[in-house]
Amino acid sequence: MKLVQMRSFHAVAQTGSFMAASRLLHVSQPTITAQVKDLEEAYGVELFRRHGRGVQLTEDGRALFEMTQKTMAAFQESIEFLKETTGLRAGHLRIAAVGSQQVARVLAEFHRRYPSIRITVQFANSRRVEETILEHDADVGFVGELRNLSRFHRLRFSRPEIVIVVARTHPWRNRKSIRIEELAGQPLVMREQGSETRRVLEAAARKAGVPLSPRVEIASRDGVLAAVAGAIGVGCVSEEEIGPYPVHAVRIANADMHTTVDIACLEERKTARLHRAFLEVAESCRKRS
């Protein structure tokens, strides 16, 4: 049974006549009649008894009408869902991010504008965020350096400074800056391979010819900050992401310790309504910051 045949049958059964069904569906009466006739002939059944005042359902017709009522209700529900999604009154946005502060700034405004959109956020390093988007496990990402540039549409969101963090008992606790050479021999609490923060620090140290001494590797910015606060070693984080931890931030005076945070999605998905709305909100937040 074709969908148009089912709709025509259902409309006739619902209204009690072919004329009323044609008005309901905005289709000519001969078209409605032909579709119902084709349906009856295709399955060798009689669905209506015709009489002067209209039609009456046969036993088979009543049984089919009970089924089409459920089907048409589900069909209408599907249409309403799509309308809601088109108007951004429904949907699910999946975000992967390297840090929480940038995400929080955009999410607050996005939720204010689109309160019915469900949002989930996962955190990872830049390499994993990129992989998550490529694997279609996230829709958009807050990410540092991208390797597969041709696959992505990017919005430059911020350019945070990478700083050294120390415990409040550390000898550098009262200093505003250090030279990168002073990191030699310091016990470092490092992020895992794939972290943009780690890449920036290692590149700067390599350029200056400074050997680094990793003591602990932690796959979490919060973990690095907690370890530094506990005086396990010296850490390196984005200045935007220090948060409430009891640590002291020190700049590296003689090295470029900036990185970038982009909001990225797959190039072919940038015009999708949900993606486009999020990027527009992010752009407005970037301009205000």
C-alpha positions as CSV (number, residue, x, y, z in Angstrom):
1,M,0.0,0.0,0.0
2,K,1.3,3.4,-1.0
3,L,1.3,6.3,1.4
4,V,-1.0,8.4,-0.9
5,Q,-3.5,5.5,-1.0
6,M,-3.5,5.2,2.7
7,R,-4.0,8.9,3.2
8,S,-6.9,8.9,0.7
9,F,-8.5,5.9,2.3
10,H,-8.1,7.4,5.8
11,A,-9.5,10.7,4.8
12,V,-12.6,9.1,3.2
13,A,-13.1,6.8,6.2
14,Q,-12.7,9.9,8.5
15,T,-15.1,12.2,6.7
16,G,-17.6,9.7,5.3
17,S,-17.4,10.8,1.7
18,F,-15.1,11.2,-1.2
19,M,-16.0,14.9,-1.7
20,A,-15.2,15.7,1.9
21,A,-12.0,13.8,1.7
22,S,-10.9,15.8,-1.4
23,R,-11.5,19.1,0.5
24,L,-9.6,17.8,3.5
25,L,-6.6,16.8,1.5
26,H,-6.9,19.6,-1.1
27,V,-6.9,16.9,-3.8
28,S,-9.4,16.4,-6.6
29,Q,-12.3,14.0,-5.9
30,P,-11.5,11.8,-9.0
31,T,-7.9,11.4,-7.7
32,I,-9.2,10.3,-4.3
33,T,-11.6,7.9,-5.9
34,A,-8.9,6.4,-8.1
35,Q,-6.5,5.9,-5.3
36,V,-9.0,4.1,-3.1
37,K,-10.2,2.0,-6.1
38,D,-6.5,1.1,-6.9
39,L,-6.0,0.0,-3.3
40,E,-9.1,-2.2,-3.2
41,E,-8.2,-3.8,-6.5
42,A,-4.5,-4.3,-5.5
43,Y,-5.5,-6.4,-2.5
44,G,-8.9,-7.8,-3.7
45,V,-10.9,-6.2,-0.9
46,E,-14.0,-4.0,-0.6
47,L,-13.3,-1.2,1.9
48,F,-16.4,1.0,1.4
49,R,-20.1,0.4,0.4
50,R,-21.1,3.3,-1.7
51,H,-24.6,4.9,-1.4
52,G,-26.2,8.1,-2.4
53,R,-25.3,10.1,0.7
54,G,-21.7,8.9,0.9
55,V,-19.9,5.8,1.8
56,Q,-19.9,3.3,4.7
57,L,-17.0,1.2,5.9
58,T,-17.1,-2.5,5.4
59,E,-15.9,-4.8,8.1
60,D,-12.5,-5.0,6.3
61,G,-12.6,-1.2,6.0
62,R,-13.2,-0.7,9.7
63,A,-10.3,-3.0,10.6
64,L,-8.0,-1.1,8.3
65,F,-9.2,2.3,9.6
66,E,-8.3,1.3,13.1
67,M,-4.7,0.7,11.9
68,T,-4.5,3.8,9.8
69,Q,-5.6,5.9,12.7
70,K,-2.5,4.9,14.6
71,T,-0.3,5.2,11.5
72,M,-1.5,8.7,10.6
73,A,-1.2,9.8,14.2
74,A,2.4,8.7,14.2
75,F,2.9,10.4,10.8
76,Q,1.5,13.7,12.0
77,E,3.6,13.4,15.2
78,S,6.7,13.0,12.9
79,I,5.7,16.2,11.0
80,E,5.3,18.1,14.2
81,F,8.7,16.9,15.4
82,L,10.4,18.1,12.2
83,K,8.7,21.4,12.5
84,E,9.9,21.8,16.1
85,T,13.5,20.8,15.0
86,T,13.4,23.2,12.1
87,G,12.5,26.0,14.5
88,L,15.2,24.9,17.0
89,R,12.6,24.0,19.5
90,A,14.0,20.5,19.7
91,G,17.2,18.7,19.0
92,H,20.5,17.5,20.5
93,L,23.8,19.3,20.2
94,R,26.9,17.3,21.1
95,I,30.0,19.3,22.0
96,A,33.6,18.2,22.6
97,A,36.0,20.6,24.2
98,V,39.5,21.1,25.4
99,G,38.4,23.3,28.3
100,S,35.4,24.3,30.3
101,Q,35.6,28.1,30.5
102,Q,35.2,28.8,26.8
103,V,32.4,26.3,26.5
104,A,30.6,27.9,29.5
105,R,30.6,31.3,27.9
106,V,28.9,30.2,24.8
107,L,26.6,27.6,26.4
108,A,25.0,30.2,28.7
109,E,24.0,32.4,25.7
110,F,23.0,29.5,23.5
111,H,20.7,28.0,26.2
112,R,19.1,31.5,26.8
113,R,18.2,31.6,23.1
114,Y,17.3,28.0,22.5
115,P,16.3,26.5,25.9
116,S,14.7,23.4,24.4
117,I,17.9,22.1,22.7
118,R,19.5,19.3,24.7
119,I,23.2,19.6,25.1
120,T,25.9,17.2,26.1
121,V,29.6,18.1,26.6
122,Q,32.6,15.9,26.8
123,F,36.2,17.0,27.5
124,A,39.4,15.8,25.9
125,N,42.7,17.1,24.5
126,S,42.8,18.7,21.1
127,R,43.7,15.6,19.2
128,R,40.9,13.6,20.7
129,V,38.4,16.4,20.1
130,E,39.3,16.5,16.5
131,E,38.9,12.7,16.2
132,T,35.6,12.8,18.0
133,I,34.2,15.2,15.4
134,L,35.6,13.2,12.5
135,E,34.0,10.1,13.9
136,H,30.6,11.9,14.1
137,D,30.5,11.5,17.9
138,A,30.4,15.2,18.4
139,D,28.8,18.0,16.3
140,V,31.1,20.9,17.2
141,G,34.3,21.2,19.1
142,F,36.4,23.7,21.0
143,V,39.8,22.7,19.9
144,G,43.4,23.9,19.7
145,E,45.5,22.9,16.7
146,L,43.7,20.9,14.0
147,R,45.6,18.5,11.8
148,N,43.0,17.8,9.1
149,L,42.3,21.5,8.2
150,S,40.6,20.7,4.9
151,R,37.8,18.7,6.7
152,F,36.8,21.5,9.1
153,H,35.0,24.8,9.2
154,R,36.6,26.9,11.9
155,L,35.7,30.0,13.9
156,R,38.7,31.6,15.8
157,F,37.3,32.0,19.3
158,S,40.2,33.1,21.6
159,R,44.0,33.3,21.8
160,P,44.7,32.4,25.5
161,E,48.2,32.7,27.0
162,I,49.8,29.5,28.4
163,V,51.3,30.2,31.8
164,I,53.3,28.3,34.4
165,V,51.4,27.5,37.6
166,V,53.0,26.7,41.0
167,A,51.9,25.9,44.5
168,R,51.5,28.9,46.8
169,T,54.5,27.5,48.8
170,H,56.8,27.5,45.7
171,P,59.8,29.9,45.6
172,W,58.1,31.5,42.5
173,R,54.9,32.3,44.4
174,N,55.6,36.0,44.4
175,R,56.9,36.4,40.9
176,K,55.0,37.7,37.9
177,S,57.3,36.1,35.3
178,I,60.2,33.8,34.7
179,R,62.6,33.1,31.8
180,I,62.0,29.8,30.0
181,E,65.6,28.8,31.0
182,E,64.5,28.6,34.6
183,L,62.3,25.6,33.8
184,A,65.4,23.5,33.4
185,G,65.5,20.9,36.2
186,Q,62.0,21.8,37.5
187,P,59.8,18.8,38.2
188,L,57.0,19.2,35.7
189,V,53.4,18.0,35.9
190,M,52.5,17.5,32.2
191,R,49.4,16.9,30.2
192,E,49.3,13.8,28.0
193,Q,50.6,13.7,24.4
194,G,48.0,15.3,22.1
195,S,47.5,18.2,24.5
196,E,47.9,21.6,22.7
197,T,49.2,23.1,26.0
198,R,51.9,20.5,26.2
199,R,52.8,21.1,22.5
200,V,53.2,24.8,23.0
201,L,55.5,24.3,26.1
202,E,57.6,21.7,24.4
203,A,58.0,23.8,21.2
204,A,59.1,26.8,23.2
205,A,61.6,24.8,25.3
206,R,63.0,23.1,22.2
207,K,63.5,26.5,20.5
208,A,65.3,27.8,23.5
209,G,67.3,24.6,24.0
210,V,65.9,24.0,27.4
211,P,65.6,20.4,28.6
212,L,62.4,19.6,30.4
213,S,62.0,17.2,33.3
214,P,58.5,15.7,33.4
215,R,57.7,14.1,36.7
216,V,54.0,13.3,36.4
217,E,51.7,13.0,33.3
218,I,48.0,13.6,33.8
219,A,45.3,13.4,31.1
220,S,43.2,16.2,32.6
221,R,43.7,20.0,33.1
222,D,41.9,19.7,36.5
223,G,44.3,16.9,37.4
224,V,47.3,19.0,36.6
225,L,46.0,21.9,38.7
226,A,45.2,19.7,41.6
227,A,48.7,18.1,41.5
228,V,50.3,21.5,41.3
229,A,48.2,22.8,44.3
230,G,49.5,19.8,46.2
231,A,53.1,20.8,45.5
232,I,53.9,17.7,43.3
233,G,55.5,19.9,40.7
234,V,55.3,22.8,38.3
235,G,52.4,22.8,35.8
236,C,51.5,24.5,32.5
237,V,47.9,25.5,31.7
238,S,45.9,28.0,29.7
239,E,45.4,31.2,31.8
240,E,41.7,31.0,31.0
241,E,41.4,27.6,32.7
242,I,43.0,28.1,36.2
243,G,39.7,28.6,37.9
244,P,39.4,28.4,41.7
245,Y,42.5,26.3,42.3
246,P,45.0,27.6,45.0
247,V,47.9,28.1,42.6
248,H,50.0,31.0,41.5
249,A,50.3,31.9,37.7
250,V,53.7,33.0,36.3
251,R,54.2,34.2,32.7
252,I,57.2,33.1,30.6
253,A,58.7,36.5,29.6
254,N,61.0,35.4,26.8
255,A,58.8,33.0,24.8
256,D,55.6,33.1,22.8
257,M,53.3,31.0,25.0
258,H,50.0,31.7,23.2
259,T,47.8,29.2,21.7
260,T,44.5,29.4,19.9
261,V,41.0,28.0,20.6
262,D,38.8,27.4,17.5
263,I,35.2,26.3,17.4
264,A,35.1,23.7,14.6
265,C,32.7,21.5,12.8
266,L,32.9,19.4,9.7
267,E,32.9,21.6,6.6
268,E,29.9,19.8,5.1
269,R,27.9,20.4,8.3
270,K,28.5,24.1,8.8
271,T,25.1,25.1,7.2
272,A,23.1,22.6,9.2
273,R,20.6,24.6,11.2
274,L,21.8,23.6,14.7
275,H,25.4,24.0,13.8
276,R,24.9,27.4,12.2
277,A,22.9,28.6,15.2
278,F,25.7,27.6,17.6
279,L,28.4,29.2,15.5
280,E,26.3,32.4,15.3
281,V,26.0,32.5,19.1
282,A,29.7,31.8,19.5
283,E,30.5,34.7,17.1
284,S,28.4,37.1,19.2
285,C,30.1,35.9,22.4
286,R,33.5,36.3,20.8
287,K,32.8,39.9,19.8
288,R,31.7,40.8,23.3
289,S,34.8,39.3,25.0
